[in-house]
Structures are given as C-alpha cells and as structure tokens.
Amino acid sequence: MEYQEDYNIEQEEPQKRPEMLTVLCILSFINAVWNAISNFINFAFYDVFQNIFVQMKEGTGIFEEVTEEMIEEMGDSWNMILDAASLSYSVGRGYYFLEMVLFIASFIGVLMMWRLQKKGFHVYTVVQILMLIAASVFVTSKVGGGFPFGPIFWTALFVFMYYPHYKKAMK
C-alpha cells in the first residue's frame, strides 16, 4: 500500500501582488494608455492641427468670424492660446511618434511588473529615462524653458515606489 504522501507534489502558491504595486501599476497603465493615444492623435493629425493653428493666427478659415472685439474681450488669453499652440507643434511630428512608441513600451514594462516579472522594472525604468531625454532633445532644445523638474520628479517618484516591489515581490 502506498502512502498518500508519495503523491503529494509540493506546488508553489502563486505569489500575490502587493496592493501598493497594484495601485502603482494601475496608475501607470492609465498614464501609458492615455499618453499613447494622445501622442498617436497628435502624430496622425499633425498637419490638420498645424493648419488650424495657422488659421487661428491669421484669422482665416473657421476663424474668420473671430472679431477684434472678441479678441479684446479675451484679453491675454487669445495670445496665450496662440503661443501654446505654436509651441506645441514646433517640436515636429517625429516627437509624437517617438513618445507614442515609448508609452507603449512603458505599458509593456508595467504589464510585466503586474505579472511580477523583474525585467518589467528594467523596461519601465529605461523607457522613463528615454522619455526624459526625448523631451529634453525635442522640446527643451526647440521651445526653450528651464530644467524639467516636474517630469524628473514624477519619474523618480514612480521608479522609487516600484523599487521595493522589485526587491521583494518580483521574480
């Protein structure tokens, strides 16, 4: 008679994802999807947006009805809208494509971390650094501006919040 013990094969219990890692991943999923879609739209309709901004500036096309009186009522807001529009599309179409690809890669890294794979942390971190570099090369060099404290802060915050999970929960 054989004992039941001989047939008991020890199985590893599936590792449970920590709640904080789940929250971080969900926030990162939302960010990656939202920005990938946004950058895709900016890339796909780049020429259309450029044309609209030219029409805004010149007061032609759909903006022929914008009167001087309306512009005066808006005050500095109209000029701020024009400046923001021209700055956002002075970086070039390639930037939006690159950002879209990087956000898709970021999504893949987060998905790997969701599945508790250590290499997901590396993918996510490298992609975040590449995004900072791309923004510096494409945006800051063309548009100007100071040191990008905000993006660096958020990137560092999320990487440092993922790191303890990398050490303990991921395989």
Secondary structure, DSSP 4 states (H G I P E B T S, - for coil): ---GGGG----PPPPPPPHHHHHHHHHHHHHHHHHHHHHHHHHHTHHHHHHHHHHHHHT-GGGTT--HHHHHHHTHHHHHHHHHHHHHTSS-HHHHHHHHHHHHHHHHHHHHHHTT-HHHHHHHHHHHHHHHHHIIIIIIHHH--S--HHHHHHHHHHHHHHHHHHHHT--
